[in-house]
Amino acid sequence: MAYAEKVYKVRNGQKTKQFTWRVKYKAPPGHVPAELSRSGFPTKKTAEDWGAEQERLIREGSWIDPDKRSVTFGAFTKSFMSTRRKRGRTIGTRWEKLDSHILPRWSDTALGAITWYEVDAWQQSLTIADVSRGHCVSLMSSILTAAVDAKYITVNPLFGRRRTRDTAGDASMPQAPKLSRDPRPEDALLLAERLGPARGIHVLTTTFTGLRWGEGLGLHRDRTLLERRQPWGNSEFVCPILRVVEEYAEYQERAPDGTKQGYLLRLEPTKNDGSTRDIDTPPFLARLLRQHLDDWPHEHPFSTTSGKPWRRGNWARGFRPACDGRDERPRRQGVSFRAEWGPILPGLDMRALRALHDTLQAQIGVKEPLAFEAAGHRRPGIKRHYQKPTPDMRQERLDGLEEVFWKAMANVGLRALWGRVDLRKHS
C-alpha cells in the first residue's frame, strides 16, 4: 500500500525545516526496483492519493512506467523500425521521411511530451508537397500508436486528428501541371516506335495493360502470355494473360538502427493482394509480345540488353530524350552521328502511361469489377465481394483496347512498328 514521508529541503549543506512529501508505492511484479517513488507533493494526502491511484492502475494493467514515458521519440522509432517486417521499398520510404523531416524535429522529444498542437504546427511549416506532409504525420501516428501498445504512453495524441492545411498565399494557387496536356495513345505509339522494339514493347505493355514500373521489370517470360480459360455460354472464353506475382523494388537498404547500407534492386512480392493478378492482353499486344519473346534471350522480357533489370536512371537516359526531344549531334572523331528528335510530350513518364491505361478503360466503358482488377487496385466497399468480372466484360475490354490501338496507328500514319513487325492483316 502507498505511504508518504517527509523530504526536507537542504540549503548550504544543512537540512532546513521546510519539507515536501514523497510517496512510495509497490511496482508491478517483475519490475526493478520493486518499489517506486515520486517527490514534490505539498501535503501528505495528495501524495498518498497519487500513490493509491498508481497502484489502482497497476492492478488494472493500464499503468505507464514513468521511465518509459520519458523515452525519446527517436529512441523508440529505432525499436519500432527494427521490429516491423515490411517490403524493402516501404521500409526505405519510411526511413527517407524519418531522416529528412521527422527525426530532425522530434528525435530528442520525450514520447509523453508530444502534443497534437505542436505536430500540426510543425507539419504546416514543412516545405514539401501537402500529400507528403500527410504521410509524415501518418507515419508519426503509427509510431505513437505502437508506443501506446507497448505501454510507453497512455494515448496517441495524433489519432483521429485532421491536419490543418495551408490555404494562404501560394498554397491557394493552382499548381502548374507536370504535362502540358494529357497523354494520348498516339503519344505511346510514337514513343514506342522511336525507342525501338526492346524498349518500345515495354512502353506499349504499360499503356495497354496498366503494369506498374516494378511489375513490368519483375514480369517473367514464363508468366507472359499464359492462358485464361473460363466457361462462356455454351463454349469457353480463352485469352492470353500476363501473370503479375512479384515486382522489382529499388531502394536504399537500412540496418535495424537506420544506418544506410547502399542501394538495392531486388525482387519482392507485389505490394498487396489486389496487385497479384492476371491481366488480359489485347490481341495486337499478344502478337507483339510473342515476337519479342522469340527474339529476347533473357528471363525478364523488359530488361536491359544484358538481361539485368533497368535502373530508373539508366532507363531515363533513353526515355527522356525520346519524350522531350534532343538536338542533333554531328559526327566527329570518337563520336557517332545522332539525329535530332522533336518532342513528343515533354514530361511524359511511365506512371503517366499507366494512368493513360485507366483513362482508356473509362473511355471504352470497362465495368468496375474488371477495371479495378486490371489496374491492380482493391475495389472499396462490399461490392468487391459480390461483383466479379465475366467473360463478356473481358471480351468487351479487349475489343475496346484493340480498337483504340488501331485508331491510334491510323492517326499517326503507321502500318507497321519498328520496320519489321507488319500488322496490316488487321481489318
C-alpha positions as CSV (number, residue, x, y, z in Angstrom):
1,M,0.0,0.0,0.0
2,A,1.2,3.5,-0.9
3,Y,2.6,5.6,2.0
4,A,4.1,9.1,2.3
5,E,7.1,10.5,4.0
6,K,8.6,13.9,4.5
7,V,11.5,15.2,2.4
8,Y,13.4,18.1,4.0
9,K,14.9,20.8,1.9
10,V,18.7,21.3,2.1
11,R,20.4,24.8,2.0
12,N,24.2,25.2,2.1
13,G,24.6,21.6,3.2
14,Q,22.2,22.0,6.1
15,K,18.7,20.5,6.5
16,T,16.1,23.1,6.9
17,K,12.6,23.0,8.5
18,Q,10.9,23.2,5.1
19,F,9.8,20.0,3.5
20,T,7.6,18.4,0.9
21,W,6.1,14.9,0.7
22,R,7.3,11.9,-1.2
23,V,5.1,8.9,-1.9
24,K,6.3,5.3,-2.2
25,Y,4.2,2.6,-3.9
26,K,4.6,-1.0,-4.9
27,A,5.8,-1.6,-8.5
28,P,4.3,-4.2,-10.8
29,P,5.6,-7.8,-10.4
30,G,9.0,-8.2,-12.0
31,H,9.8,-4.5,-12.1
32,V,13.2,-3.4,-10.9
33,P,13.2,-1.7,-8.4
34,A,10.2,-3.4,-6.6
35,E,9.2,-0.1,-5.0
36,L,8.8,3.3,-6.8
37,S,8.6,6.8,-5.5
38,R,7.7,10.4,-6.5
39,S,8.6,13.6,-4.7
40,G,7.3,17.1,-4.6
41,F,3.8,16.8,-3.2
42,P,2.6,19.7,-1.0
43,T,0.6,17.6,1.5
44,K,0.6,14.1,2.8
45,K,-2.9,13.4,1.5
46,T,-2.1,14.5,-2.1
47,A,1.0,12.2,-2.0
48,E,-1.0,9.2,-0.7
49,D,-3.8,9.8,-3.1
50,W,-1.4,9.9,-6.1
51,G,0.3,6.7,-4.9
52,A,-3.0,4.9,-4.4
53,E,-4.0,5.9,-8.0
54,Q,-0.8,4.4,-9.4
55,E,-1.4,1.1,-7.5
56,R,-5.0,1.1,-8.9
57,L,-3.7,1.5,-12.5
58,I,-1.2,-1.3,-11.9
59,R,-3.9,-3.7,-10.8
60,E,-6.0,-2.8,-13.9
61,G,-3.0,-3.2,-16.2
62,S,-3.1,0.4,-17.5
63,W,-0.2,1.8,-15.6
64,I,2.6,3.5,-17.5
65,D,6.2,3.3,-16.3
66,P,7.5,6.9,-15.8
67,D,10.8,5.9,-17.2
68,K,9.2,4.7,-20.4
69,R,7.2,7.9,-20.8
70,S,10.4,9.8,-20.9
71,V,11.9,7.7,-23.7
72,T,12.6,9.9,-26.7
73,F,10.7,9.6,-29.9
74,G,14.0,8.9,-31.8
75,A,14.9,6.0,-29.5
76,F,11.5,4.4,-29.7
77,T,11.5,4.9,-33.5
78,K,14.6,2.8,-33.9
79,S,13.0,0.0,-31.9
80,F,9.7,0.3,-34.0
81,M,11.5,0.2,-37.3
82,S,13.6,-2.8,-36.4
83,T,10.6,-4.9,-35.4
84,R,8.3,-4.1,-38.4
85,R,8.6,-6.5,-41.2
86,K,7.6,-4.7,-44.4
87,R,8.6,-4.7,-48.1
88,G,12.0,-3.3,-48.6
89,R,10.7,-0.3,-50.6
90,T,8.2,0.5,-47.8
91,I,11.0,0.5,-45.2
92,G,13.2,2.7,-47.4
93,T,10.4,5.2,-47.9
94,R,9.7,5.4,-44.2
95,W,13.4,6.0,-43.4
96,E,13.5,8.7,-46.0
97,K,10.7,10.6,-44.3
98,L,12.1,10.0,-40.9
99,D,15.7,11.2,-41.8
100,S,14.6,14.1,-43.9
101,H,11.7,15.5,-42.0
102,I,10.5,13.8,-38.8
103,L,13.6,13.0,-36.7
104,P,15.4,16.3,-37.1
105,R,12.5,17.9,-35.2
106,W,11.2,15.1,-32.9
107,S,14.2,12.8,-32.3
108,D,15.0,14.2,-28.8
109,T,11.4,14.9,-27.7
110,A,10.0,12.6,-25.0
111,L,7.1,10.4,-26.1
112,G,4.9,11.8,-23.3
113,A,5.7,15.4,-24.3
114,I,4.4,15.2,-27.9
115,T,1.2,17.1,-28.4
116,W,-1.1,17.5,-31.4
117,Y,-0.9,21.3,-31.4
118,E,2.9,21.2,-31.9
119,V,2.8,18.4,-34.5
120,D,0.1,20.2,-36.5
121,A,2.1,23.5,-36.4
122,W,5.3,21.6,-37.5
123,Q,3.7,19.8,-40.5
124,Q,2.4,23.2,-41.8
125,S,6.0,24.5,-41.8
126,L,7.3,21.7,-44.0
127,T,8.3,22.9,-47.4
128,I,7.2,19.8,-49.2
129,A,4.0,18.7,-51.0
130,D,0.9,18.6,-48.9
131,V,0.4,14.9,-49.6
132,S,4.0,14.3,-48.2
133,R,3.1,16.2,-45.1
134,G,0.2,13.9,-44.6
135,H,2.4,10.9,-45.0
136,C,4.8,12.2,-42.4
137,V,2.0,12.8,-39.8
138,S,0.6,9.4,-40.6
139,L,3.9,7.7,-40.0
140,M,4.3,9.5,-36.7
141,S,0.8,8.4,-35.7
142,S,1.7,4.8,-36.5
143,I,4.8,5.0,-34.3
144,L,2.9,6.6,-31.4
145,T,0.1,4.0,-31.6
146,A,2.8,1.3,-31.3
147,A,4.1,3.3,-28.2
148,V,0.6,3.1,-26.7
149,D,0.5,-0.7,-27.4
150,A,4.0,-1.1,-25.8
151,K,2.7,0.9,-22.7
152,Y,5.1,3.8,-23.2
153,I,2.3,6.4,-23.3
154,T,-1.4,6.1,-22.5
155,V,-2.8,7.7,-25.6
156,N,-1.7,8.6,-29.2
157,P,-2.3,12.4,-29.4
158,L,-2.3,12.2,-33.2
159,F,-5.0,9.5,-33.6
160,G,-8.1,10.7,-35.4
161,R,-7.0,14.3,-35.8
162,R,-7.4,16.3,-39.0
163,R,-4.4,18.2,-40.2
164,T,-4.6,21.9,-40.8
165,R,-4.0,22.6,-44.5
166,D,-2.2,25.6,-45.7
167,T,-4.7,27.7,-47.8
168,A,-3.0,31.0,-47.7
169,G,-0.7,32.7,-50.2
170,D,0.9,30.5,-52.8
171,A,-0.8,27.4,-51.3
172,S,-4.2,28.5,-52.6
173,M,-2.9,28.9,-56.2
174,P,-3.5,26.0,-58.6
175,Q,-0.3,24.1,-59.2
176,A,1.1,24.1,-62.7
177,P,0.5,20.6,-64.3
178,K,3.5,18.5,-65.0
179,L,2.4,17.8,-68.5
180,S,1.3,20.4,-71.0
181,R,-1.6,18.2,-71.9
182,D,-3.0,14.7,-71.1
183,P,-1.2,11.8,-72.9
184,R,-2.8,10.0,-75.8
185,P,-2.5,6.5,-77.2
186,E,-0.8,8.2,-80.2
187,D,1.9,9.5,-78.0
188,A,2.6,6.0,-76.7
189,L,2.9,4.6,-80.2
190,L,5.2,7.4,-81.4
191,L,7.3,6.9,-78.3
192,A,7.5,3.1,-78.7
193,E,8.4,3.5,-82.4
194,R,11.2,5.9,-81.5
195,L,12.6,3.7,-78.7
196,G,12.8,0.6,-80.8
197,P,11.4,-2.9,-80.2
198,A,13.2,-3.8,-77.0
199,R,12.1,-0.8,-75.0
200,G,9.1,0.2,-77.1
201,I,7.3,-3.1,-76.2
202,H,7.7,-2.1,-72.6
203,V,6.0,1.3,-73.3
204,L,3.1,-0.4,-75.2
205,T,2.6,-3.0,-72.5
206,T,2.4,-0.4,-69.8
207,T,-0.1,1.7,-71.8
208,F,-2.4,-1.1,-72.7
209,T,-2.2,-3.3,-69.6
210,G,-1.5,-0.8,-66.8
211,L,1.6,-2.5,-65.4
212,R,3.4,-0.6,-62.7
213,W,7.1,0.1,-63.3
214,G,8.3,-2.5,-60.9
215,E,5.7,-5.1,-62.0
216,G,6.9,-4.7,-65.6
217,L,10.5,-5.3,-64.6
218,G,9.6,-8.3,-62.5
219,L,7.5,-10.0,-65.2
220,H,9.0,-13.3,-66.1
221,R,8.8,-14.8,-69.6
222,D,7.3,-18.0,-68.0
223,R,4.3,-15.9,-66.8
224,T,4.0,-13.9,-70.0
225,L,1.1,-14.9,-72.4
226,L,-0.3,-17.7,-70.3
227,E,-4.0,-18.5,-71.0
228,R,-7.1,-17.6,-69.1
229,R,-9.9,-20.2,-69.7
230,Q,-13.3,-19.5,-68.4
231,P,-16.8,-21.0,-69.3
232,W,-18.6,-18.7,-71.6
233,G,-22.2,-19.5,-72.6
234,N,-22.1,-22.9,-74.3
235,S,-18.3,-22.5,-75.1
236,E,-15.2,-21.3,-73.4
237,F,-13.6,-17.9,-73.2
238,V,-9.8,-18.0,-73.9
239,C,-7.4,-15.1,-73.9
240,P,-3.6,-14.5,-73.3
241,I,-2.7,-13.0,-69.9
242,L,0.2,-11.5,-68.0
243,R,0.6,-13.0,-64.5
244,V,1.8,-10.5,-62.0
245,V,3.1,-12.0,-58.8
246,E,6.3,-10.0,-58.0
247,E,8.0,-6.8,-58.8
248,Y,11.4,-5.2,-58.7
249,A,11.9,-2.5,-56.0
250,E,14.8,0.0,-55.9
251,Y,15.6,1.4,-52.5
252,Q,18.3,2.2,-50.0
253,E,18.9,-0.7,-47.6
254,R,19.0,0.1,-43.9
255,A,20.4,-1.6,-40.9
256,P,17.9,-2.1,-38.0
257,D,19.1,1.1,-36.4
258,G,18.6,3.0,-39.7
259,T,22.2,3.2,-40.9
260,K,22.4,3.5,-44.7
261,Q,23.8,0.4,-46.4
262,G,23.7,1.3,-50.1
263,Y,21.0,0.9,-52.8
264,L,19.4,-2.3,-53.8
265,L,17.3,-3.5,-56.8
266,R,15.5,-6.6,-55.5
267,L,12.6,-8.8,-56.5
268,E,9.7,-8.7,-53.9
269,P,6.1,-9.9,-53.7
270,T,3.6,-7.4,-55.0
271,K,2.5,-4.7,-52.7
272,N,-0.9,-6.1,-51.8
273,D,-3.4,-8.9,-52.7
274,G,-5.0,-6.7,-55.3
275,S,-1.8,-6.3,-57.2
276,T,-1.3,-10.0,-57.6
277,R,-3.4,-10.6,-60.7
278,D,-3.8,-11.9,-64.2
279,I,-4.1,-9.1,-66.8
280,D,-6.0,-9.9,-70.1
281,T,-3.9,-8.9,-73.1
282,P,-5.3,-7.5,-76.3
283,P,-4.6,-9.4,-79.5
284,F,-2.3,-6.9,-81.1
285,L,-0.2,-6.7,-77.9
286,A,-0.1,-10.5,-77.5
287,R,1.2,-10.8,-81.1
288,L,4.0,-8.2,-80.4
289,L,4.9,-9.9,-77.1
290,R,5.2,-13.3,-78.8
291,Q,7.6,-11.8,-81.4
292,H,9.5,-10.1,-78.7
293,L,9.9,-13.3,-76.7
294,D,11.1,-15.1,-79.8
295,D,13.9,-12.5,-80.2
296,W,14.7,-11.9,-76.5
297,P,17.0,-14.4,-74.8
298,H,16.6,-13.3,-71.2
299,E,14.3,-14.4,-68.4
300,H,12.6,-11.0,-68.0
301,P,11.1,-9.5,-71.2
302,F,11.5,-5.9,-70.0
303,S,15.2,-5.7,-69.1
304,T,18.5,-4.3,-70.4
305,T,20.2,-6.0,-73.3
306,S,22.3,-7.8,-70.8
307,G,19.2,-9.2,-69.0
308,K,19.6,-7.0,-65.9
309,P,16.6,-5.0,-64.5
310,W,16.5,-1.4,-65.5
311,R,17.7,1.2,-63.0
312,R,15.4,4.3,-63.2
313,G,18.4,6.5,-64.0
314,N,19.6,4.2,-66.8
315,W,16.1,3.9,-68.3
316,A,15.7,7.7,-68.2
317,R,18.8,8.3,-70.3
318,G,17.0,7.0,-73.4
319,F,13.4,7.6,-72.3
320,R,13.7,11.3,-71.5
321,P,15.1,12.4,-74.9
322,A,12.6,10.3,-76.7
323,C,9.8,12.2,-74.9
324,D,11.3,15.7,-74.5
325,G,13.3,15.8,-77.8
326,R,17.1,16.3,-78.4
327,D,19.4,18.2,-80.6
328,E,21.3,16.8,-83.5
329,R,24.9,15.7,-82.7
330,P,27.3,15.9,-85.7
331,R,29.7,13.1,-86.3
332,R,33.3,13.7,-85.1
333,Q,36.3,11.7,-84.1
334,G,35.2,9.1,-81.5
335,V,31.6,10.2,-81.5
336,S,28.9,8.9,-83.9
337,F,26.2,11.0,-85.6
338,R,22.9,11.4,-83.6
339,A,19.8,12.6,-85.4
340,E,17.6,15.3,-84.0
341,W,14.4,14.3,-82.2
342,G,11.4,16.6,-81.9
343,P,9.5,16.4,-78.7
344,I,6.5,14.0,-78.4
345,L,5.2,15.1,-75.0
346,P,7.7,16.7,-72.6
347,G,7.5,15.4,-69.1
348,L,5.8,12.1,-70.0
349,D,6.8,9.2,-67.8
350,M,5.8,5.6,-67.2
351,R,3.4,6.4,-64.4
352,A,1.5,8.7,-66.8
353,L,1.3,5.8,-69.3
354,R,-0.1,3.6,-66.6
355,A,-2.7,6.3,-65.8
356,L,-3.5,6.5,-69.5
357,H,-4.5,2.8,-69.4
358,D,-7.0,3.5,-66.7
359,T,-8.3,6.5,-68.7
360,L,-8.7,4.3,-71.7
361,Q,-10.7,1.8,-69.6
362,A,-13.1,4.5,-68.6
363,Q,-13.3,5.7,-72.3
364,I,-14.3,2.3,-73.6
365,G,-16.7,1.6,-70.7
366,V,-14.9,-1.2,-68.8
367,K,-17.1,-2.3,-65.9
368,E,-15.9,-1.5,-62.4
369,P,-15.0,-5.1,-61.3
370,L,-12.7,-5.6,-64.2
371,A,-11.3,-2.0,-64.3
372,F,-10.1,-2.4,-60.6
373,E,-8.8,-5.9,-61.3
374,A,-6.8,-4.8,-64.4
375,A,-5.3,-1.8,-62.6
376,G,-4.3,-3.8,-59.6
377,H,-6.5,-1.7,-57.3
378,R,-8.5,-3.1,-54.4
379,R,-12.1,-2.1,-55.0
380,P,-13.6,-0.4,-51.9
381,G,-16.8,-1.4,-50.4
382,I,-18.9,-4.5,-50.2
383,K,-19.3,-4.7,-54.0
384,R,-15.9,-6.3,-54.4
385,H,-17.3,-9.4,-52.7
386,Y,-20.4,-9.6,-54.8
387,Q,-19.4,-8.3,-58.3
388,K,-16.9,-10.3,-60.4
389,P,-15.6,-9.9,-63.9
390,T,-17.5,-12.0,-66.5
391,P,-16.2,-13.2,-69.9
392,D,-18.5,-10.7,-71.6
393,M,-16.8,-7.9,-69.6
394,R,-13.4,-9.2,-70.5
395,Q,-14.1,-9.5,-74.2
396,E,-15.6,-6.0,-74.3
397,R,-12.4,-4.6,-72.7
398,L,-10.2,-6.4,-75.2
399,D,-12.2,-5.3,-78.2
400,G,-12.2,-1.7,-76.9
401,L,-8.4,-1.6,-76.4
402,E,-7.8,-3.3,-79.8
403,E,-9.9,-0.6,-81.5
404,V,-8.1,2.2,-79.6
405,F,-4.8,0.8,-80.8
406,W,-5.7,0.6,-84.5
407,K,-7.3,4.0,-84.5
408,A,-4.1,5.5,-83.0
409,M,-2.0,3.7,-85.5
410,A,-4.1,5.2,-88.3
411,N,-3.9,8.7,-86.7
412,V,-0.1,8.7,-86.7
413,G,0.2,7.1,-90.1
414,L,1.8,3.8,-89.0
415,R,1.1,0.5,-90.7
416,A,3.9,-1.4,-89.0
417,L,6.1,-1.0,-86.0
418,W,9.9,-0.8,-85.9
419,G,10.1,-1.6,-89.6
420,R,9.9,-5.3,-89.0
421,V,6.6,-6.1,-87.4
422,D,3.9,-5.9,-90.0
423,L,0.4,-5.7,-88.6
424,R,-1.5,-4.8,-91.7
425,K,-3.5,-8.1,-91.6
426,H,-5.9,-6.4,-89.1
427,S,-9.1,-5.4,-90.9
